[in-house]
Amino acid sequence: MRRGRVIGAAAAVLLSVTLAATAQAEAPPQRLPSAVLVFPLISIEGGGAVTDTRVQLVNLSSRPVQLKCIFVFPTSCGGINFFIQLTPNQPISWLASRGMFNGLSAVPPFGSSGELKCFVQPDEPGLDRHNAIQGRAAVFGADGQTIGYSAVGFLRLTDGPLTNVINLDGSTYSQCPDEQHFVFLASEADPLTESEIILAPCTEDFANRVPTTTTVQFLVINEFEQQLSASTIVSCYERRTLRQISHTFTRATLGTETGHIIVRGVQSPVLAMLVDRFLTPDGARGTAGNEPALRGGRSAEIRFP
Amino acid sequence: MRRVSTLLALLALALAQPSFAAPVSGGVDWSTVLRALGGALDSWRVAPFRTPTVGPTRTRTPVAGPPTRTPTRTRTLIPTRTPTRTRTLTPTRTSTRTRTSTRTATPSRTVTVTRTPRPATFTPTPRPTSTPVPTLSNQGQIAFASAEGVPPAQKLASAFIVFPYVVSSATHDTRIELMNMSNQDIELQCFYVRGSDCLEVGFFMRLTPNQPLSWLAYDGASNPLVFSAVPPFDGVGEMKCAVAASRPDLSAHNTLQGRALVYDRLSGETVGYDAIGFQRLSPGGYTGVIDLDGFTYEQCPDRLHFAVLTRQGGGPVSELITVPCAEDLLTQTPTETVVQMQIVNEFEQVFSSSYRFSCLTSQPFSKFITLSKSTLGTDSAHLILRGVSSPIIGMVIDRFTGQSDTLHTTSNEPFLEGGRSSTVIFP
């Protein structure tokens, strides 16, 4: 009898370890109805006259959804909280510089660039109540540049209410990606071809306003399979040109026009996106958002007030 | 973990179809078992066993009663779509490994080919095809049944990728970018299919470990060192690439990702998007037949959801690009399907429309009055698409005016819901 219990306990431990190991390797699948959304790039310049961002949210379920959102200022790592109510299947959009008020929801003007996070606050604990939303954003400037991208989504994996701690641990919510893979165009000598990278740590503590600082490692592979590396330190949020991080991203150093970057946060997993800038053969300027392919998963935690 | 999952799946199978445990006379019908296992995996949390061809039970007759918007039980299928659940279940499909291999080894491949006119498989779906009549279901949805199945998880290393929009002309070009996300050499079999006449051009490529590669569609590419050559493309079309894995294990298949930059040479108007990826789910050799059935590869998405900006009078016109998931390049049989559109405005008012296409289509928003702000009354709309006789994949090209009436263009990639099976056959 006792031996049976021991075997049972050992089997349970083995199963839990196996599950944990499985969860560790899971990158968050994208473009599915999600419970947490992260918009890594909200850009406002000149009060919206130079650059503005249209944020779009859509309720993919046939039930009303309430969202708790926080806009994060990169300088202070503090945020503004607000709530959004979406009716079944409802889409909404607003300009970040102007905010929005529609009777059910009120979004303040953001006033500066930063990062936006939204969490589903379900009225019932079921998974289908959590995994209900998706979103995208279009950053556009007076110079005609446009950066469109989809929000990074995290799925709720177990039933339960929304608490003030979002455990991106592979058990409550899907994990943060461990590695992010970009295929990018190496920058030429022309400054119009300077691509940018946006980096934000996955772990954030808004409740105590403790900025997360992490080293971010870059592995750069050119078309000849030659490998170069670079690194930078990110605290709360960073938006830089690739050249500001390292010359390894330039055509002169890389040696090929295309490169493969693998981005990995050391102390905390990070979320990243690129802004591709290039010149067409006829000399016109092209811009596009470049979202990463994801590999592996690591746990992170978001705390909000 | 795999054993545990297998046990769970078999348990679910047994619960889902009690007759499975009963003695079977005349041997085991493995196709039935496979289908039952798949149904059980998809719905093991929902309990009732579903066969894909249960037509009559799903008939969505025009309801005479008031279209109550109370969510029905069918929506409770959503949890089955959460990838972790499904993903943990995925390995259980490997229990059919021996069956799969025997199937591919035998002349059943021809059986698969004869099965390829997929419409026959899907005809039982009792949905109105091209008549957007306002038959409100009790979910407030028009001509749509609940989405079932599992959509393909995106942005992960994949075994099969689709670029739904590649343009090569005197004024436009496309930079196609591929990336090997593994530490091993991979070989790709790719096809460019021109939208105007469904003409296909096939080619092979080889990527060294972690290698990135890009080329312009107008120019093509050639690298004799790795035996890769890409012909120049012509016109507007789509490109599909499959990993021709040299080994049967999943790590040899799920290795690829890609994106494309479509640009106007003169104005610089750019549409950058990620290829839609499908992961291989069960080990096995590459045969050129891509079964997007939820067993071998991930299924095609059943519905595409877009958050779009409505067309303002006199403003720039957005475009809707769609391609069918099912494609038979072996017999050059174009897949034709009707696409049902459902449009929800910010007041939750629902409109619908539809169109028919084969091969590839680019539909300007100006074609649909239901996508204009004057009809919808709001700046944003929730656009839901569903292919009737074949699932579809696609994207929207958003065009809008910004500060000082500058034109802005960006890609708008879909959110995915549900899954439906289809097959892509390469020659």
Interface residues (C-beta under 8 A of the other chain):
Chain A: L15 T18 L19 A21 T22 A23 E26 A27 P29 Q30 R31 L32 P33 G48 A49 V50 D52 R54 Q56 L57 V58 N59 L60 S61 S62 R63 T87 P88 N89 Q90 P91 I92 S93 N102 G126 L127 D128 N131 Q134 G135 R136 A138 F140 G141 A142 D143 G144 T146 I147 G148 S150 L155 R156 L157 G170 S174 H181 V183 F184 L185 I221 N222 E223 E225 Q227 T256 E257 T258 G259 H260 I262 D276 F278 L279 T280 P281 D282 A284 R285 G286 T287 A288 G289 N290 E291 P292 A293 L294 R295
Chain B: M1 V4 R69 P71 R75 T76 I78 P79 R81 T82 P83 T84 R85 R87 T88 Q139 G140 Q141 P151 A153 Q154 K155 L156 A157 D173 R175 E177 L178 M179 N180 M181 T208 P209 N210 Q211 P212 L213 S214 Q257 G258 R259 L261 Y263 D264 R265 L266 S267 G268 E269 T270 V271 G272 D274 H305 A307 V308 L309 V344 N345 E346 E348 V350 T378 D379 S380 A381 H382 I384 D398 F400 G402 Q403 S404 T406 L407 H408 T409 T410 S411 N412 E413 P414 F415 L416 E417
